[in-house]
Amino acid sequence: MSLRADSHAGPKVGEKVERFEVEKAWLVDPASGREGPGEIVVSDGVLESVVWLEGEEALGVTDAGVVVAPGFLDLHAHFREPGFEDAETVATGSAAAAHGGYTSVALMPNTEPAVDEPGVLERIRSAARSSGSPVEIFAYGAVSVDRAGEQLSAMGELADAGVLGYSDDGAPVRTSKLLRSALLYAGMLGLPVVDHAEDAAMTAGAEAAEGYVASVMGLAGWPEAAEVNAVSRDLAVFADALRDEPRARLHLTHVSTAAGLDLVRRAKAAGLPVTCDVTPHHLAFTDEWIAGARRWSWEALGADGKPRDPWADGSLVAAPYNTALRVNPPLRDPTDPAACLAALLDGTADAVATDHAPHTVVDKEVEFGRAANGISGIETALGVLLALVDAGKLPLASAVAALTSGPARVAGNWPGVAAAPAARSRGLVEGASADLVVFDRADRWLVTEGALRSKGKNSPLLGRELSGRVLLTIAGGRLAYEDPDPDRT
């Protein structure tokens, strides 16, 4: 199979894909709930045909080889522009997203200045246009002015300008009163509030998740209750706001604890229209990585379902205190990643969002407790989920759905933006603008600083091989990324 996007030299990034064919690949279409052997043809930027193969034509085609799926949608990322362009720009973030298979990305408003008025939103859009990338960029507006938690931002003006919703991410909405006001006002505008669930009074000075690893390593503990309290508060305020404004919507981002997810599960069962996401790193990494372990979260659980002791079983293979592992919420013991996976499988977690948080060397090469929070993860998200698939923990179709139809369904439930991130098809639909990713599960790639398109090299996966090399990303009918070695397969 040729990986060129047409029969000539191939288009450049941003140019329309005139002709592209994939023969005998594994197609995954979460929108229709179908997967299996098939072939596709892209012509003039449009998905011209999708053919599902049967019988002898399908022989030898498995989900362990080349896979074609809809382009991924990230509900939570940080591209840092404006204000922190030394860590990331919209251009470099878009390139990283395309390398990871993403064709649409929603950016958080913790820039400098914060996205608390339309002028800042226009700066982001201008940067997206100038980048030449076809990756679709959305942005949230801040809940409060300068994200200071004191007074509401210009929410109406931001809605008119086209924000995806409102968040003070990087921090929680500071008070219950402010959260309720934001939910009511955002609900009238048909937009959601996306909250970072953290009781900040409980996490001041905290460095790592409270527990065995933090104690042994002398790190100040970050209690589970900090998330649980915040989730409980948010759900209570949301339920109250809904009585006055039925259009109010709440999305809880990067939920990371079993107890927090159980609260969401119960709220959904009671009919509350709350949604939430989990991250790749909270699914696959644990706090023992800070000590130097590098096994996946499911490998760190014993047969009794309890965490194994990395100091006792010889699992510490890397240097401790890698600041790429300092993240908010913190990495936790293996029972919480198991709960994140269970929530993804039972529908409690609606999507996987990367929380891509690139940082400079200056902000990361310091003492662990002083390092900026965040993992550069938009390029490795697919590989992390495929590790779950390879381990038999997550069906391939479910992994793809968590990156495509899941987040699109969340955004589609936000009345004011139903036509925005859901506009690009999250399925393999004939006649639609081609928005897809082609990756090879059989081909592994080495995560190195040179391999990452992001400016942020703060990944704990540096030096590790991941399966699922992305071969091609087409966004809105235009080339977003092509593997530099097109003859690899």
WOVEN-V533750 format. One record per residue. PSI is psi in radians with two decimals (999 if undefined). BURIAL is 1 if it has 9 or more other C-alpha atoms within 8 Angstrom, else 0. D_CENTER is the distance of its C-alpha to the mean C-alpha in whole Angstrom. Layout:
psi:PSI burial:BURIAL d_center:D_CENTER
psi:PSI burial:BURIAL d_center:D_CENTER
This chain:
psi:2.22 burial:0 d_center:30
psi:2.45 burial:0 d_center:30
psi:0.03 burial:1 d_center:26
psi:2.55 burial:1 d_center:28
psi:-0.04 burial:1 d_center:27
psi:-3.05 burial:1 d_center:30
psi:-0.07 burial:0 d_center:34
psi:-2.48 burial:0 d_center:34
psi:-0.25 burial:0 d_center:33
psi:2.55 burial:0 d_center:29
psi:2.81 burial:1 d_center:28
psi:2.87 burial:0 d_center:26
psi:2.26 burial:1 d_center:23
psi:-0.27 burial:1 d_center:23
psi:2.66 burial:0 d_center:26
psi:2.45 burial:1 d_center:26
psi:1.90 burial:1 d_center:26
psi:-0.70 burial:1 d_center:30
psi:2.28 burial:1 d_center:30
psi:2.32 burial:1 d_center:28
psi:2.47 burial:1 d_center:28
psi:2.17 burial:1 d_center:27
psi:2.41 burial:0 d_center:29
psi:1.06 burial:1 d_center:29
psi:3.08 burial:1 d_center:25
psi:2.03 burial:1 d_center:23
psi:2.39 burial:1 d_center:22
psi:2.04 burial:1 d_center:19
psi:1.55 burial:1 d_center:19
psi:-0.50 burial:1 d_center:17
psi:-0.66 burial:1 d_center:19
psi:-0.15 burial:0 d_center:22
psi:0.39 burial:0 d_center:21
psi:2.52 burial:0 d_center:23
psi:2.67 burial:1 d_center:23
psi:-3.11 burial:1 d_center:25
psi:2.48 burial:1 d_center:27
psi:-3.13 burial:1 d_center:28
psi:2.60 burial:1 d_center:28
psi:2.72 burial:1 d_center:27
psi:2.23 burial:1 d_center:28
psi:2.24 burial:1 d_center:27
psi:2.21 burial:1 d_center:30
psi:0.69 burial:1 d_center:30
psi:0.02 burial:1 d_center:26
psi:2.47 burial:1 d_center:26
psi:1.65 burial:1 d_center:25
psi:-0.73 burial:1 d_center:29
psi:2.55 burial:1 d_center:29
psi:2.02 burial:1 d_center:27
psi:2.14 burial:0 d_center:30
psi:2.18 burial:0 d_center:29
psi:2.54 burial:1 d_center:32
psi:2.88 burial:0 d_center:34
psi:-2.44 burial:0 d_center:37
psi:-0.54 burial:0 d_center:38
psi:-0.46 burial:0 d_center:36
psi:-0.10 burial:1 d_center:33
psi:2.38 burial:0 d_center:34
psi:-0.12 burial:0 d_center:33
psi:2.09 burial:1 d_center:29
psi:2.98 burial:1 d_center:27
psi:0.14 burial:1 d_center:23
psi:0.01 burial:0 d_center:23
psi:-2.32 burial:1 d_center:24
psi:2.27 burial:1 d_center:22
psi:2.38 burial:1 d_center:20
psi:2.23 burial:1 d_center:19
psi:2.85 burial:1 d_center:16
psi:2.70 burial:1 d_center:15
psi:2.56 burial:1 d_center:13
psi:2.66 burial:1 d_center:9
psi:2.14 burial:1 d_center:8
psi:2.08 burial:1 d_center:5
psi:-0.08 burial:1 d_center:6
psi:1.85 burial:1 d_center:6
psi:2.85 burial:1 d_center:7
psi:2.00 burial:1 d_center:10
psi:0.06 burial:1 d_center:13
psi:-0.31 burial:1 d_center:16
psi:2.30 burial:1 d_center:18
psi:2.76 burial:1 d_center:21
psi:-0.59 burial:0 d_center:22
psi:0.80 burial:1 d_center:20
psi:-0.27 burial:1 d_center:21
psi:-0.33 burial:0 d_center:22
psi:-0.64 burial:1 d_center:18
psi:2.69 burial:1 d_center:16
psi:2.93 burial:1 d_center:17
psi:-0.63 burial:1 d_center:16
psi:-0.86 burial:1 d_center:18
psi:-0.61 burial:1 d_center:17
psi:-0.69 burial:1 d_center:13
psi:-0.69 burial:1 d_center:14
psi:-0.72 burial:1 d_center:15
psi:-0.73 burial:1 d_center:13
psi:-0.82 burial:1 d_center:10
psi:-0.66 burial:1 d_center:13
psi:-0.52 burial:1 d_center:14
psi:-0.03 burial:1 d_center:11
psi:0.11 burial:1 d_center:11
psi:2.38 burial:1 d_center:9
psi:-0.17 burial:1 d_center:12
psi:2.38 burial:1 d_center:11
psi:2.36 burial:1 d_center:9
psi:2.16 burial:1 d_center:9
psi:2.45 burial:1 d_center:11
psi:2.73 burial:1 d_center:12
psi:0.20 burial:1 d_center:16
psi:1.04 burial:1 d_center:16
psi:-3.05 burial:1 d_center:18
psi:1.79 burial:0 d_center:22
psi:2.82 burial:1 d_center:23
psi:2.75 burial:1 d_center:21
psi:1.25 burial:1 d_center:20
psi:0.08 burial:1 d_center:23
psi:2.76 burial:1 d_center:25
psi:-0.49 burial:1 d_center:25
psi:-0.64 burial:0 d_center:26
psi:-0.69 burial:1 d_center:23
psi:-0.71 burial:1 d_center:21
psi:-0.58 burial:0 d_center:23
psi:-0.70 burial:1 d_center:23
psi:-0.76 burial:1 d_center:19
psi:-0.67 burial:1 d_center:20
psi:-0.72 burial:0 d_center:23
psi:-0.65 burial:1 d_center:21
psi:-0.75 burial:1 d_center:19
psi:-0.73 burial:0 d_center:22
psi:-0.43 burial:0 d_center:24
psi:-0.46 burial:0 d_center:21
psi:-0.04 burial:1 d_center:22
psi:2.45 burial:1 d_center:19
psi:0.00 burial:1 d_center:18
psi:2.24 burial:1 d_center:15
psi:2.17 burial:0 d_center:15
psi:2.19 burial:1 d_center:14
psi:2.85 burial:1 d_center:14
psi:2.53 burial:1 d_center:14
psi:2.59 burial:1 d_center:15
psi:2.75 burial:1 d_center:18
psi:2.54 burial:1 d_center:19
psi:-0.77 burial:1 d_center:21
psi:2.77 burial:1 d_center:24
psi:2.17 burial:1 d_center:26
psi:0.36 burial:1 d_center:24
psi:0.51 burial:1 d_center:22
psi:-0.13 burial:0 d_center:25
psi:0.37 burial:1 d_center:25
psi:-0.80 burial:0 d_center:29
psi:2.68 burial:0 d_center:29
psi:2.55 burial:1 d_center:27
psi:-3.11 burial:1 d_center:25
psi:1.20 burial:1 d_center:27
psi:-0.72 burial:1 d_center:25
psi:-0.78 burial:0 d_center:27
psi:-0.68 burial:1 d_center:27
psi:-0.68 burial:1 d_center:23
psi:-0.79 burial:1 d_center:23
psi:-0.55 burial:0 d_center:26
psi:-0.24 burial:0 d_center:24
psi:0.52 burial:0 d_center:21
psi:2.78 burial:1 d_center:18
psi:-0.39 burial:1 d_center:16
psi:-2.78 burial:1 d_center:16
psi:2.44 burial:1 d_center:17
psi:2.62 burial:1 d_center:16
psi:0.48 burial:1 d_center:17
psi:2.63 burial:1 d_center:14
psi:-0.40 burial:0 d_center:15
psi:2.76 burial:1 d_center:18
psi:2.86 burial:1 d_center:18
psi:2.19 burial:1 d_center:21
psi:-0.80 burial:1 d_center:24
psi:2.74 burial:0 d_center:26
psi:-0.67 burial:1 d_center:27
psi:-0.79 burial:0 d_center:29
psi:-0.70 burial:1 d_center:27
psi:-0.76 burial:1 d_center:24
psi:-0.76 burial:1 d_center:26
psi:-0.73 burial:0 d_center:28
psi:-0.74 burial:1 d_center:24
psi:-0.72 burial:1 d_center:23
psi:-0.83 burial:1 d_center:27
psi:-0.78 burial:1 d_center:27
psi:-0.66 burial:1 d_center:23
psi:-0.72 burial:1 d_center:24
psi:-0.50 burial:1 d_center:27
psi:-0.05 burial:1 d_center:25
psi:0.41 burial:1 d_center:23
psi:2.73 burial:1 d_center:20
psi:2.85 burial:1 d_center:18
psi:2.24 burial:1 d_center:17
psi:1.98 burial:1 d_center:14
psi:2.49 burial:1 d_center:15
psi:1.87 burial:1 d_center:14
psi:1.73 burial:1 d_center:16
psi:2.27 burial:1 d_center:19
psi:1.66 burial:1 d_center:23
psi:-0.45 burial:1 d_center:23
psi:-0.41 burial:0 d_center:27
psi:-0.20 burial:0 d_center:26
psi:0.04 burial:1 d_center:24
psi:2.15 burial:0 d_center:26
psi:-0.05 burial:0 d_center:27
psi:2.60 burial:1 d_center:24
psi:-0.55 burial:1 d_center:23
psi:2.83 burial:1 d_center:22
psi:2.32 burial:1 d_center:21
psi:2.32 burial:1 d_center:25
psi:-2.86 burial:0 d_center:27
psi:-0.86 burial:0 d_center:28
psi:-0.83 burial:1 d_center:26
psi:-0.69 burial:1 d_center:26
psi:-0.81 burial:1 d_center:30
psi:-0.63 burial:0 d_center:31
psi:0.02 burial:0 d_center:29
psi:0.57 burial:0 d_center:31
psi:2.44 burial:1 d_center:27
psi:2.31 burial:1 d_center:28
psi:2.48 burial:1 d_center:26
psi:1.81 burial:1 d_center:23
psi:2.55 burial:1 d_center:24
psi:-0.60 burial:1 d_center:22
psi:-0.40 burial:0 d_center:24
psi:-0.64 burial:1 d_center:22
psi:-0.75 burial:1 d_center:19
psi:-0.77 burial:1 d_center:21
psi:-0.76 burial:1 d_center:24
psi:-0.73 burial:1 d_center:21
psi:-0.77 burial:1 d_center:20
psi:-0.79 burial:1 d_center:23
psi:-0.85 burial:1 d_center:24
psi:-0.75 burial:1 d_center:21
psi:-0.69 burial:1 d_center:22
psi:-0.76 burial:0 d_center:26
psi:-0.70 burial:1 d_center:26
psi:-0.81 burial:1 d_center:24
psi:-0.67 burial:1 d_center:26
psi:-0.75 burial:0 d_center:29
psi:-0.61 burial:1 d_center:28
psi:-0.49 burial:1 d_center:27
psi:-0.51 burial:0 d_center:31
psi:-0.46 burial:0 d_center:32
psi:1.62 burial:1 d_center:29
psi:-0.30 burial:0 d_center:28
psi:-0.08 burial:1 d_center:25
psi:2.49 burial:1 d_center:23
psi:2.43 burial:1 d_center:20
psi:2.28 burial:1 d_center:18
psi:2.19 burial:1 d_center:14
psi:2.14 burial:1 d_center:13
psi:2.69 burial:1 d_center:10
psi:0.91 burial:1 d_center:9
psi:2.37 burial:1 d_center:12
psi:-0.04 burial:1 d_center:13
psi:2.64 burial:1 d_center:17
psi:-0.72 burial:1 d_center:19
psi:-0.70 burial:0 d_center:21
psi:-0.75 burial:1 d_center:19
psi:-0.59 burial:1 d_center:17
psi:-0.61 burial:0 d_center:21
psi:-0.72 burial:1 d_center:22
psi:-0.73 burial:1 d_center:19
psi:-0.80 burial:1 d_center:20
psi:-0.67 burial:0 d_center:24
psi:-0.74 burial:1 d_center:23
psi:-0.74 burial:1 d_center:22
psi:-0.49 burial:0 d_center:25
psi:0.00 burial:0 d_center:27
psi:0.10 burial:0 d_center:26
psi:2.25 burial:0 d_center:23
psi:0.89 burial:0 d_center:21
psi:2.58 burial:1 d_center:18
psi:2.85 burial:1 d_center:14
psi:2.86 burial:1 d_center:12
psi:2.83 burial:1 d_center:8
psi:2.82 burial:1 d_center:8
psi:2.80 burial:1 d_center:6
psi:-0.70 burial:1 d_center:7
psi:-0.51 burial:0 d_center:10
psi:-0.26 burial:1 d_center:11
psi:-0.59 burial:1 d_center:12
psi:-0.39 burial:1 d_center:13
psi:2.77 burial:1 d_center:15
psi:2.99 burial:1 d_center:18
psi:-0.35 burial:1 d_center:20
psi:-0.26 burial:1 d_center:22
psi:-0.53 burial:1 d_center:21
psi:-0.54 burial:1 d_center:22
psi:-0.25 burial:1 d_center:25
psi:0.05 burial:1 d_center:25
psi:2.69 burial:1 d_center:24
psi:0.37 burial:1 d_center:21
psi:2.68 burial:1 d_center:21
psi:2.80 burial:1 d_center:18
psi:-0.69 burial:1 d_center:18
psi:-0.35 burial:1 d_center:20
psi:-0.23 burial:0 d_center:23
psi:0.01 burial:1 d_center:23
psi:2.33 burial:1 d_center:25
psi:3.05 burial:1 d_center:28
psi:-0.42 burial:0 d_center:30
psi:0.06 burial:0 d_center:31
psi:0.11 burial:0 d_center:27
psi:2.67 burial:1 d_center:28
psi:2.42 burial:1 d_center:26
psi:2.75 burial:0 d_center:28
psi:1.91 burial:0 d_center:30
psi:-0.44 burial:1 d_center:28
psi:-0.48 burial:0 d_center:32
psi:-0.46 burial:0 d_center:34
psi:0.23 burial:0 d_center:32
psi:0.51 burial:0 d_center:32
psi:-0.01 burial:1 d_center:28
psi:1.83 burial:1 d_center:28
psi:-0.11 burial:0 d_center:28
psi:2.93 burial:0 d_center:26
psi:2.48 burial:0 d_center:27
psi:2.96 burial:0 d_center:26
psi:0.62 burial:1 d_center:24
psi:2.01 burial:1 d_center:22
psi:-0.20 burial:1 d_center:20
psi:-0.28 burial:1 d_center:17
psi:-0.01 burial:1 d_center:17
psi:2.03 burial:1 d_center:17
psi:2.72 burial:1 d_center:14
psi:2.05 burial:0 d_center:14
psi:2.78 burial:0 d_center:14
psi:2.81 burial:1 d_center:16
psi:2.49 burial:1 d_center:16
psi:-3.13 burial:1 d_center:18
psi:2.86 burial:1 d_center:21
psi:-0.31 burial:1 d_center:20
psi:-0.51 burial:1 d_center:21
psi:-0.76 burial:1 d_center:18
psi:-0.64 burial:1 d_center:16
psi:-0.65 burial:1 d_center:18
psi:-0.63 burial:1 d_center:18
psi:-0.74 burial:1 d_center:14
psi:-0.78 burial:1 d_center:15
psi:-0.68 burial:0 d_center:18
psi:-0.62 burial:1 d_center:16
psi:-0.70 burial:1 d_center:13
psi:-0.59 burial:1 d_center:17
psi:0.04 burial:0 d_center:19
psi:-0.03 burial:0 d_center:16
psi:-0.79 burial:1 d_center:16
psi:2.13 burial:1 d_center:12
psi:-0.37 burial:1 d_center:12
psi:2.87 burial:1 d_center:8
psi:2.18 burial:1 d_center:5
psi:2.48 burial:1 d_center:2
psi:-0.52 burial:1 d_center:2
psi:0.70 burial:1 d_center:5
psi:2.05 burial:1 d_center:7
psi:1.39 burial:1 d_center:10
psi:2.54 burial:1 d_center:13
psi:2.81 burial:1 d_center:17
psi:2.86 burial:1 d_center:20
psi:-0.69 burial:0 d_center:23
psi:-0.67 burial:0 d_center:25
psi:-0.23 burial:1 d_center:22
psi:-0.53 burial:1 d_center:21
psi:1.17 burial:0 d_center:25
psi:-3.10 burial:1 d_center:26
psi:2.58 burial:0 d_center:27
psi:-0.84 burial:1 d_center:24
psi:-0.25 burial:0 d_center:25
psi:-0.12 burial:0 d_center:25
psi:2.58 burial:1 d_center:22
psi:2.51 burial:1 d_center:19
psi:2.38 burial:0 d_center:16
psi:2.59 burial:1 d_center:13
psi:2.35 burial:1 d_center:11
psi:1.81 burial:1 d_center:11
psi:0.09 burial:1 d_center:8
psi:-0.40 burial:1 d_center:7
psi:-0.30 burial:1 d_center:10
psi:-0.04 burial:1 d_center:10
psi:-0.79 burial:1 d_center:7
psi:-0.81 burial:1 d_center:10
psi:-0.65 burial:1 d_center:13
psi:-0.77 burial:1 d_center:11
psi:-0.62 burial:1 d_center:11
psi:-0.46 burial:1 d_center:14
psi:-0.67 burial:1 d_center:16
psi:-0.72 burial:1 d_center:16
psi:-0.81 burial:1 d_center:17
psi:-0.51 burial:0 d_center:20
psi:-0.01 burial:0 d_center:21
psi:0.30 burial:0 d_center:21
psi:-0.36 burial:0 d_center:19
psi:2.21 burial:1 d_center:17
psi:2.56 burial:0 d_center:18
psi:-0.75 burial:0 d_center:17
psi:-0.64 burial:1 d_center:17
psi:-0.67 burial:1 d_center:15
psi:-0.80 burial:1 d_center:12
psi:-0.71 burial:1 d_center:12
psi:-0.65 burial:1 d_center:12
psi:-0.36 burial:1 d_center:9
psi:-0.11 burial:1 d_center:8
psi:-1.47 burial:1 d_center:10
psi:-0.50 burial:1 d_center:13
psi:-1.04 burial:1 d_center:11
psi:-0.58 burial:1 d_center:9
psi:-0.64 burial:1 d_center:12
psi:-0.68 burial:1 d_center:15
psi:-0.91 burial:1 d_center:13
psi:-0.57 burial:1 d_center:14
psi:-0.34 burial:1 d_center:17
psi:-0.02 burial:0 d_center:18
psi:1.76 burial:1 d_center:18
psi:-0.67 burial:1 d_center:22
psi:-0.22 burial:0 d_center:22
psi:0.36 burial:1 d_center:19
psi:-0.44 burial:1 d_center:19
psi:0.08 burial:0 d_center:20
psi:-1.58 burial:0 d_center:17
psi:-0.30 burial:1 d_center:14
psi:-0.11 burial:1 d_center:16
psi:-0.74 burial:0 d_center:18
psi:2.27 burial:0 d_center:17
psi:2.33 burial:1 d_center:18
psi:0.41 burial:1 d_center:15
psi:3.02 burial:1 d_center:18
psi:1.55 burial:1 d_center:21
psi:2.09 burial:0 d_center:23
psi:2.40 burial:1 d_center:27
psi:-0.15 burial:0 d_center:28
psi:2.75 burial:1 d_center:24
psi:2.32 burial:1 d_center:23
psi:2.12 burial:1 d_center:21
psi:1.62 burial:1 d_center:18
psi:2.88 burial:1 d_center:17
psi:2.45 burial:1 d_center:16
psi:2.13 burial:1 d_center:18
psi:2.74 burial:1 d_center:18
psi:1.90 burial:1 d_center:20
psi:-0.43 burial:1 d_center:20
psi:-0.22 burial:1 d_center:23
psi:2.21 burial:0 d_center:22
psi:2.67 burial:1 d_center:21
psi:2.58 burial:1 d_center:20
psi:2.17 burial:1 d_center:21
psi:1.93 burial:1 d_center:18
psi:2.90 burial:0 d_center:20
psi:-0.65 burial:0 d_center:20
psi:-0.51 burial:0 d_center:22
psi:-0.38 burial:0 d_center:19
psi:2.23 burial:1 d_center:16
psi:-0.40 burial:1 d_center:16
psi:2.61 burial:1 d_center:15
psi:-0.49 burial:1 d_center:17
psi:2.03 burial:1 d_center:16
psi:0.24 burial:1 d_center:17
psi:1.21 burial:1 d_center:16
psi:2.27 burial:1 d_center:15
psi:-0.06 burial:0 d_center:16
psi:0.05 burial:0 d_center:16
psi:2.30 burial:1 d_center:19
psi:0.00 burial:0 d_center:22
psi:2.52 burial:0 d_center:20
psi:2.43 burial:0 d_center:20
psi:2.58 burial:1 d_center:17
psi:2.87 burial:1 d_center:18
psi:0.88 burial:1 d_center:17
psi:2.19 burial:1 d_center:18
psi:2.17 burial:1 d_center:16
psi:-0.62 burial:1 d_center:20
psi:2.40 burial:1 d_center:19
psi:2.16 burial:1 d_center:17
psi:2.17 burial:1 d_center:18
psi:2.05 burial:1 d_center:17
psi:0.61 burial:1 d_center:20
psi:-0.01 burial:1 d_center:22
psi:2.64 burial:1 d_center:22
psi:2.19 burial:1 d_center:21
psi:-0.62 burial:1 d_center:18
psi:2.47 burial:1 d_center:18
psi:2.34 burial:1 d_center:21
psi:2.34 burial:1 d_center:22
psi:-0.21 burial:0 d_center:25
psi:1.41 burial:0 d_center:27
psi:-0.23 burial:1 d_center:27
psi:0.28 burial:0 d_center:30
psi:-0.62 burial:0 d_center:28
psi:999 burial:0 d_center:28
